[in-house]
Amino acid sequence: MNLFSKILTAFGVGGLANKETGAQYSGPASRGTETGITVSDERAMQVSAVWSCARLITETVGSLPLGLYERTGDSREPLSRDHYLYQLLRVSPNQYMNPQEFREAMTLQLVLWGNAYGLIDRIGNRPVSIIPLKPEHMTVVRDETGLTYHYSTNSGVVVYTARSIFHLKGFSVDGIVGLSPLAYARQVMGVTVAADKYASKSFANGGRPTGVITVSEFLNKEQREKVQDIYEGVVESVEDNLARVRVLEGGMKYEPISIPPDDMQMLQSRQFQLGEIARIFRIPSHLINDSEKATAWGSGIEQLNIGFLQYTLRPYLTRWEGTIDSSLVQVKDRSSVVVEHNVEGLLRADSAARSEFYSKMAQNGLMTRNEIRKKENLPSMVGGDDLTVQVNLTPVQDLEKDNAQQT
C-alpha cells in the first residue's frame, strides 16, 4: 500500500473495511458444538439434507449452458470455437475434467466452504488450464502488497500470486474471503448429527430405551460380574441383540431411565432440522423431498422454479460470470467479451404457457419463427426469418388509408 493510499484509508476514504493483515479466515475456527459433538466438514456432508442441498445447487449450476459472446456494436455474436475462452470453458478446462465436471467441482466448494480456488496455467497472458484446489488447504494472506494464496501440499506450502488463482468468493464481510456455510452452521449441524446418532442407537437397541437392573441385595465382585455377563452379554450383531430374551431372576427388576423417542419428539426434531438446513442453503424445502411440503409440488411450479432461480442460483451464476471476467478474460478483451449463463431451460413452463409466450413474441415482432423453432429443436423453415406484427394495432387515423390500399 503506497503512502497516498494509507492517508486515504486513515481518513476512511478508500481502502478495505477490514484493515487487518495476515491470514484471512472464512469462519469460526472451532468445530465443536454445544451438543458436545464435533462436526467436521466430512461429517456434515453425511447429513442427507446437506448432501441434497449441495447436490441440487451444484448440478444445476454445472449443467446450465455458459454463453460466451463477442460484442459488436449494439449486437453480439457467439465466440468462435478457436477463441481461448471458448476452448477453456466449453471444451477442456484441464486434462482431467470436462467443462461440467470442472464447474460442478468448483461450485460445490463455493456452496460448502464459501470459497472455491483454481490454479490458472497461462501461456503468456492467455489462460489455458484451470485445476481446482482444495479450499481446506488454502490460506489467503493479505499484506501491504496485496493478496497471496498459501496452499498446503505434501511437500510444503506453495505461495501463489492473485493472478495465478481463480477465486470464487461467496457471501463475504470484507470481500477477501467468503464466509463458510458449514462453519457458521456448525451448531445446526451438531443438533442434526446428535439426532441422527440418537436414532441410530435407538434402532440398534431394538427401539427400546436403555435402563438399569436393580437387585434387592448387595453383590460381591464375582456376583456383579456374573450378572453383567448374563444380562449384558457380548452380542455379535444387532439381530442377535434384538433376538436375545432377557430373563430376570432373584428379585431383579428392569427400570428404563432414558426418555422414550416419542417424549423427545425425535421425529419432529429431525423434520425441523431439515427445514433449518434448507434455510441455510436457501433451498425451497420441496426441492429436497420434504414430505410436509409435498402439496406445493405441482401447484405454481413455474413460480417456484423462478424463485429458486432468482434467489438461490442467481448469486452463484453472477459470481461465476464476474470471476471469469476479472480472472480469465484478457484486459484487451474485456470491453468486447460477454459471459452470461443461459437460464431459459429453467424458466420453461408447460406446453400451453410456452406456446402463448412464443405466440406473443412472434406477433409483436420480437422473435422470428425460425428463432422459435430453434428453441424447440425444430429445423428452420423457408420464410421463417422475417419479423412480423399484427395489423390490428394500426393507429385509428391510418385505418382508412390501410383499407384503401387493401382494395
C-alpha positions, 0 to 999 in steps of 0.5 A: 500500500503506497503512502497516498493510499494509507492517508486515504484509508486513515481518513476512511476514504478508500481502502478495505473495511477490514484493515487487518493483515495476515491470514484471512479466515472464512469462519469460526475456527472451532468445530465443536458444538454445544451438543458436545459433538464435533462436526467436521466438514466430512461429517456434515456432508453425511447429513442427507439434507446437506448432501441434497442441498449441495447436490441440487445447487451444484448440478444445476449450476454445472449443467446450465449452458455458459454463453460466451459472446463477442460484442459488436456494436449494439449486437453480439455474436457467439465466440468462435470455437478457436477463441481461448475462452471458448476452448477453456470453458466449453471444451477442456478446462484441464486434462482431467475434467470436462467443462461440467465436471470442472464447474460442478467441482468448483461450485460445490466448494463455493456452496460448502466452504464459501470459497472455491480456488483454481490454479490458472496455467497461462501461456503468456497472458492467455489462460489455458488450464484451470485445476481446482484446489482444495479450499481446506488447504488454502490460506489467503494472506493479505499484506501491504502488497496485496493478496497471496494464496498459501496452499498446503501440499505434501511437500510444503506450502506453495505461495501463489500470486492473485493472478495465478488463482481463480477465486470464487468468493461467496457471501463475504464481510470484507470481500477477501474471503467468503464466509463458510456455510458449514462453519457458521452452521456448525451448531445446526449441524451438531443438533442434526448429527446428535439426532441422527446418532440418537436414532441410530442407537435407538434402532440398534437397541431394538427401539427400546430405551436403555435402563438399569437392573436393580437387585434387592441385595448387595453383590460381591465382585464375582456376583456383579460380574456374573450378572453383567455377563448374563444380562449384558452379554457380548452380542455379535450383531444387532439381530442377535441383540434384538433376538436375545430374551432377557430373563430376570431372576432373584428379585431383579427388576428392569427400570428404563431411565432414558426418555422414550423417542416419542417424549423427545419428539425425535421425529419432529426434531429431525423434520425441523432440522431439515427445514433449518438446513434448507434455510441455510442453503436457501433451498425451497424445502420441496426441492429436497423431498420434504414430505410436509411440503409435498402439496406445493409440488405441482401447484405454481411450479413455474413460480417456484422454479423462478424463485429458486432461480432468482434467489438461490442460483442467481448469486452463484451464476453472477459470481461465476460470470464476474470471476471469469471476467476479472480472472480469465478474460484478457484486459484487451478483451474485456470491453468486447467479451460477454459471459452470461449463463443461459437460464431459459431451460429453467424458466420453461413452463408447460406446453400451453404457457410456452406456446402463448409466450412464443405466440406473443413474441412472434406477433409483436415482432420480437422473435422470428419463427425460425428463432422459435423453432430453434428453441424447440429443436425444430429445423428452420423453415423457408420464410421463417426469418422475417419479423412480423406484427399484427395489423390490428394495432394500426393507429385509428387515423391510418385505418382508412388509408390501410383499407384503401390500399387493401382494395 
